[in-house]
Amino acid sequence: MGFSRGDQETVISYQHDTGEWRFYTNVQKHMTKWGALIENATTFEENGRVISMEGRLPDIVVSMYKKREIDEKTRMAMGERLKANKERGENE
């Protein structure tokens, strides 16, 4: 049966005393995306189907940043640079 939408969650927490990032999720999309990165993963099954997972995340996987706000003019300039670099790479 799994979890209802309202009960689904993903939690990533940092334990300062051990220096570890801990991961827990019962969201199928997140299990698929993050599952291969989890160390010492423990999965919980119901009727042969994984319904939740928890474990440790390597330090290199976790990063937080402010979402970059890009105006249309900057976006167009970035697109032109990307296109020029791609064309230059194909000509070499």
Number of C-alpha atoms within 10 A of each C-alpha: 7 16 13 9 9 6 9 13 14 16 10 14 13 15 9 8 6 7 9 14 17 17 20 22 21 23 19 19 10 15 21 10 9 15 19 9 15 19 14 10 16 13 17 13 12 10 8 7 11 14 18 22 22 22 19 19 23 13 11 6 10 10 6 5 5 5 6 6 8 10 8 9 9 11 12 12 11 13 12 12 12 12 12 12 12 11 11 10 9 8 7 5
